[in-house]
C-alpha cells in the first residue's frame, strides 16, 4: 500500500465507523463465540471453534488495514476545491459517450469508497485515470474491456 491514501471526508468517516463496529461489536462477539466453542471440549474437530478463529483472524486483519489507511490518509475536502476547472480527486463529472449518446455521472473517490452502482469510481480505475486532468468540453478516450470509448466532458463539479 502507498503511504498517501486519498479519501474524501465521507470515506474517512465510513472507515472510522467500520473500525468502531469491528472493535466494539464484532470483536467482542467473536471472543464470546470462541469461548462458547471452547466449552464444547475437543478443539481438533470443533468446527465452531475453527470458524470463530478464522473470523477473528479476518476481523483483526481488517482492523489493522483500516488503522493503516486512516493513519496514512490524505483527506480531501472536495467542497474547498470548487475553483478547479480540471478534473481531480473528488470531482463529480458528467460525461457523454460519443457513440451511444448516453450520459453518465461519476464521482472520483478513494478505493474504499468506490461503488459503481452508486456512481462512485476509484481514483485508480481506468475511467478515473482517463478523466483526471481534463476540463469541461474536452474529449477523452478510455480503454475499457469492450474496447476504447470516447467521452466528452459535459460538467465538472466539486460537491
C-alpha positions as CSV (number, residue, x, y, z in Angstrom):
1,X,0.0,0.0,0.0
2,X,1.1,3.5,-0.7
3,X,1.9,6.0,2.1
4,X,-0.5,8.7,0.9
5,X,-4.1,7.3,0.6
6,X,-6.5,9.8,-0.9
7,X,-10.0,9.8,0.5
8,X,-12.9,12.1,1.0
9,X,-14.2,13.2,4.4
10,X,-17.1,10.8,3.8
11,X,-14.7,8.0,3.1
12,X,-12.8,8.7,6.2
13,X,-16.0,8.7,8.3
14,X,-17.1,5.4,6.8
15,X,-13.8,3.8,7.7
16,X,-13.9,5.2,11.2
17,X,-17.5,3.8,11.6
18,X,-16.4,0.4,10.3
19,X,-13.4,0.4,12.7
20,X,-15.6,1.3,15.6
21,X,-18.0,-1.5,14.7
22,X,-15.2,-4.1,14.3
23,X,-13.6,-3.1,17.6
24,X,-16.7,-2.7,19.8
25,X,-19.3,-5.1,18.3
26,X,-17.8,-7.7,16.1
27,X,-14.6,-8.4,18.0
28,X,-16.4,-9.0,21.4
29,X,-18.9,-11.3,19.7
30,X,-16.1,-13.3,18.1
31,X,-14.4,-13.6,21.5
32,X,-17.6,-14.8,23.0
33,X,-18.1,-17.3,20.2
34,X,-14.6,-18.7,20.8
35,X,-15.2,-19.1,24.5
36,X,-18.5,-20.9,23.9
37,X,-16.9,-23.2,21.3
38,X,-14.0,-24.0,23.7
39,X,-16.6,-25.0,26.3
40,X,-17.6,-27.8,24.0
41,X,-14.4,-29.6,24.6
42,X,-12.1,-31.2,21.9
43,X,-10.8,-28.4,19.7
44,X,-9.4,-30.6,17.0
45,X,-12.8,-31.4,15.5
46,X,-14.7,-28.4,16.7
47,X,-16.0,-26.6,13.6
48,X,-17.5,-23.8,15.6
49,X,-14.1,-23.0,17.2
50,X,-12.2,-23.1,13.9
51,X,-14.8,-20.9,12.2
52,X,-14.7,-18.4,15.0
53,X,-10.9,-18.3,15.0
54,X,-10.9,-17.8,11.2
55,X,-13.4,-14.9,11.7
56,X,-11.2,-13.5,14.4
57,X,-8.2,-13.5,12.0
58,X,-10.2,-11.8,9.3
59,X,-11.5,-9.2,11.8
60,X,-8.1,-8.4,13.2
61,X,-6.6,-8.1,9.8
62,X,-9.3,-5.7,8.7
63,X,-8.8,-3.6,11.9
64,X,-5.1,-3.3,11.1
65,X,-5.8,-2.4,7.5
66,X,-8.2,0.4,8.5
67,X,-5.8,1.7,11.1
68,X,-3.1,1.9,8.5
69,X,-5.3,3.6,5.9
70,X,-6.6,6.2,8.4
71,X,-3.1,6.9,9.6
72,X,-1.9,7.4,6.0
73,X,-5.0,9.2,4.8
74,X,-4.8,12.3,2.7
75,X,-8.3,13.6,3.4
76,X,-9.6,15.9,0.7
77,X,-12.5,18.3,1.4
78,X,-13.9,18.5,-2.1
79,X,-16.1,21.5,-1.2
80,X,-12.9,23.5,-0.9
81,X,-11.9,22.6,-4.5
82,X,-14.8,24.3,-6.4
83,X,-12.4,26.7,-8.0
84,X,-10.8,24.0,-10.0
85,X,-11.8,23.7,-13.7
86,X,-9.8,20.5,-14.2
87,X,-10.9,17.0,-13.0
88,X,-9.1,15.9,-9.9
89,X,-9.8,13.6,-7.0
90,X,-13.3,14.3,-5.6
91,X,-14.7,15.7,-8.8
92,X,-18.3,14.8,-9.8
93,X,-18.2,14.6,-13.6
94,X,-21.0,14.4,-16.2
95,X,-19.7,12.7,-19.4
96,X,-21.3,11.9,-22.7
97,X,-20.5,8.7,-24.5
98,X,-19.8,10.0,-28.1
99,X,-21.1,6.8,-29.8
100,X,-24.1,5.8,-27.7
101,X,-25.1,9.4,-26.7
102,X,-25.6,8.1,-23.1
103,X,-24.7,10.5,-20.3
104,X,-23.1,9.3,-17.1
105,X,-22.4,11.0,-13.8
106,X,-19.4,9.7,-11.7
107,X,-17.7,10.9,-8.6
108,X,-14.0,10.1,-8.3
109,X,-13.2,8.8,-4.8
110,X,-10.7,6.6,-2.9
111,X,-10.6,2.8,-3.3
112,X,-12.5,2.1,-0.1
113,X,-15.4,4.4,-1.2
114,X,-15.7,3.1,-4.7
115,X,-19.2,1.7,-5.5
116,X,-20.0,1.6,-9.2
117,X,-23.7,1.1,-8.5
118,X,-23.7,4.5,-6.7
119,X,-21.6,6.1,-9.5
120,X,-18.6,6.3,-7.2
121,X,-15.4,5.3,-9.1
122,X,-12.0,4.7,-7.7
123,X,-9.2,7.2,-8.4
124,X,-7.3,4.1,-9.6
125,X,-9.9,2.9,-12.1
126,X,-9.3,3.2,-15.9
127,X,-12.3,5.6,-16.1
128,X,-11.0,8.0,-13.5
129,X,-7.4,7.8,-14.9
130,X,-8.8,8.8,-18.3
131,X,-10.7,11.8,-16.8
132,X,-8.0,13.2,-14.4
133,X,-6.6,16.5,-15.6
134,X,-9.3,17.0,-18.3
135,X,-11.6,20.1,-18.4
136,X,-15.2,20.7,-19.5
137,X,-15.8,20.2,-23.2
138,X,-12.6,18.1,-23.6
139,X,-12.7,14.7,-25.3
140,X,-11.0,11.7,-23.8
141,X,-10.7,8.1,-24.9
142,X,-10.9,5.5,-22.2
143,X,-9.7,1.9,-22.6
144,X,-12.5,-0.5,-21.3
145,X,-12.8,-4.3,-21.5
146,X,-15.1,-3.8,-24.5
147,X,-12.6,-1.5,-26.3
148,X,-11.7,2.2,-26.5
149,X,-14.7,4.5,-25.8
150,X,-14.7,8.3,-26.5
151,X,-16.3,10.6,-24.0
152,X,-17.0,14.3,-23.9
153,X,-16.8,16.0,-20.5
154,X,-20.0,18.0,-20.0
155,X,-19.7,19.2,-16.5
156,X,-17.1,19.2,-13.6
157,X,-18.3,19.9,-10.1
158,X,-16.8,19.6,-6.6
159,X,-19.8,18.9,-4.3
